[in-house]
Amino acid sequence: MKNYVKPVVLLNEEISEGVYAASGEACYAVSAYIHQRPETGRGDYRLQVNGSHAAGDGHHSGEQILVLTFNQPVEYSGSNGEFAGYSDGNNTISIVYNYHNNGNDNVGLGDVIVVSDEGLGEPSATLYCNYDCGQHTPGM
């Protein structure tokens, strides 16, 4: 059996964006579904995104990163968060939110708006937590 080696995270804001290492426990359940497809006069897709924070250790969260992965390239158009970038040939987008979540809390992230060709499918969604709201002692 290998010994556990604690990962080291280095911050260099000039060349990278913030990344939260995944812990052994997923504290967010997230759903994302397309509720409006392109129609005459509107050429975008609108997705409803909701998250449920269920922290087994009771930690709070002050920043979240939503990662949506689609079946084809998309162009980000808008959301209630701050666009953080593309990956995977523009099939994946990342959005940063700044909601305070208690240990057990629900957050409606609202609409995410993207533009894409016909045939866009439901995305897979992951919501990452920063494990600290900046107001309370972690785990309280």
C-alpha positions as CSV (number, residue, x, y, z in Angstrom):
1,M,0.0,0.0,0.0
2,K,1.3,3.5,-0.9
3,N,1.7,6.2,1.7
4,Y,-0.6,9.2,1.4
5,V,1.1,12.3,0.1
6,K,-0.7,15.5,0.8
7,P,-1.1,17.6,-2.4
8,V,0.5,21.0,-2.6
9,V,-1.4,23.8,-4.3
10,L,0.6,26.8,-5.6
11,L,-1.1,30.0,-6.6
12,N,0.1,32.0,-9.6
13,E,-2.7,34.3,-10.7
14,E,-0.8,35.6,-13.7
15,I,-1.0,32.2,-15.5
16,S,-3.8,30.3,-14.0
17,E,-7.3,30.4,-12.5
18,G,-8.3,29.1,-9.1
19,V,-8.8,25.4,-8.9
20,Y,-10.3,23.4,-6.0
21,A,-8.8,20.0,-5.4
22,A,-11.5,17.3,-5.2
23,S,-11.8,15.8,-1.8
24,G,-12.9,12.3,-1.1
25,E,-16.4,13.5,-0.4
26,A,-18.6,15.3,-2.9
27,C,-20.5,18.0,-1.0
28,Y,-22.7,19.3,-3.8
29,A,-25.3,17.6,-5.8
30,V,-26.1,19.6,-8.9
31,S,-28.6,19.4,-11.7
32,A,-28.6,21.1,-15.1
33,Y,-31.2,20.8,-17.8
34,I,-32.1,22.7,-21.0
35,H,-35.4,24.4,-20.4
36,Q,-35.4,26.6,-23.6
37,R,-34.1,25.7,-27.0
38,P,-33.5,28.1,-29.9
39,E,-36.7,29.4,-31.5
40,T,-37.5,32.1,-34.1
41,G,-36.0,35.3,-32.9
42,R,-33.8,33.7,-30.2
43,G,-30.9,31.5,-31.1
44,D,-29.6,30.4,-27.7
45,Y,-30.1,27.5,-25.2
46,R,-31.1,28.3,-21.6
47,L,-30.2,25.8,-18.8
48,Q,-31.6,25.8,-15.3
49,V,-28.9,24.9,-12.8
50,N,-29.5,24.1,-9.1
51,G,-27.1,22.9,-6.4
52,S,-27.7,21.3,-3.1
53,H,-24.8,21.6,-0.5
54,A,-24.8,18.6,1.9
55,A,-21.5,18.9,3.7
56,G,-21.0,15.9,6.0
57,D,-18.6,17.8,8.1
58,G,-20.8,20.9,8.3
59,H,-18.4,23.2,6.4
60,H,-19.8,26.4,4.7
61,S,-18.9,27.6,1.2
62,G,-18.4,31.1,-0.1
63,E,-17.4,30.3,-3.7
64,Q,-18.4,27.6,-6.1
65,I,-17.1,26.6,-9.5
66,L,-19.7,25.1,-11.9
67,V,-18.3,22.9,-14.7
68,L,-20.7,22.0,-17.5
69,T,-19.7,19.5,-20.2
70,F,-21.7,19.3,-23.4
71,N,-21.9,16.9,-26.3
72,Q,-20.7,19.5,-28.7
73,P,-18.9,23.0,-28.6
74,V,-20.8,25.9,-27.0
75,E,-20.3,29.6,-26.8
76,Y,-21.0,31.0,-23.4
77,S,-23.5,33.9,-23.4
78,G,-24.5,34.6,-19.8
79,S,-25.3,33.5,-16.3
80,N,-25.6,34.7,-12.7
81,G,-21.9,33.9,-12.2
82,E,-18.6,34.9,-13.7
83,F,-17.4,33.1,-16.8
84,A,-14.1,31.4,-16.0
85,G,-13.2,29.7,-19.4
86,Y,-13.5,26.9,-21.9
87,S,-11.8,23.6,-22.1
88,D,-12.1,20.4,-24.1
89,G,-12.5,22.2,-27.4
90,N,-15.2,24.5,-26.1
91,N,-17.3,21.5,-25.0
92,T,-16.8,22.4,-21.4
93,I,-17.4,25.7,-19.6
94,S,-16.5,26.8,-16.1
95,I,-18.4,29.5,-14.2
96,V,-17.6,31.0,-10.7
97,Y,-20.3,31.8,-8.2
98,N,-20.1,33.6,-4.9
99,Y,-23.0,32.3,-2.8
100,H,-22.8,31.7,0.9
101,N,-23.9,28.1,1.6
102,N,-24.4,26.6,5.0
103,G,-23.5,23.0,5.6
104,N,-26.9,21.9,4.3
105,D,-28.3,24.4,1.8
106,N,-29.8,24.8,-1.6
107,V,-28.8,27.3,-4.2
108,G,-30.6,28.1,-7.5
109,L,-27.8,29.1,-9.8
110,G,-30.3,30.3,-12.3
111,D,-30.0,30.3,-16.1
112,V,-26.8,29.6,-17.9
113,I,-27.1,30.8,-21.5
114,V,-25.1,29.2,-24.3
115,V,-25.2,29.3,-28.1
116,S,-24.6,26.1,-30.0
117,D,-25.5,24.2,-33.2
118,E,-28.7,22.1,-33.4
119,G,-28.5,18.9,-31.4
120,L,-27.2,20.2,-28.1
121,G,-27.8,17.5,-25.4
122,E,-28.2,17.8,-21.6
123,P,-24.9,18.6,-20.0
124,S,-23.1,16.8,-17.3
125,A,-22.6,19.1,-14.3
126,T,-20.2,19.3,-11.4
127,L,-20.2,22.0,-8.7
128,Y,-17.0,22.4,-6.7
129,C,-16.8,24.0,-3.2
130,N,-14.0,26.1,-1.7
131,Y,-14.9,24.8,1.9
132,D,-14.8,28.2,3.4
133,C,-17.3,31.0,3.5
134,G,-14.9,33.5,5.1
135,Q,-17.4,34.2,7.9
136,H,-17.4,31.1,10.0
137,T,-14.8,28.7,11.3
138,P,-14.7,25.8,8.8
139,G,-16.8,22.9,9.9
140,M,-19.1,25.1,12.1
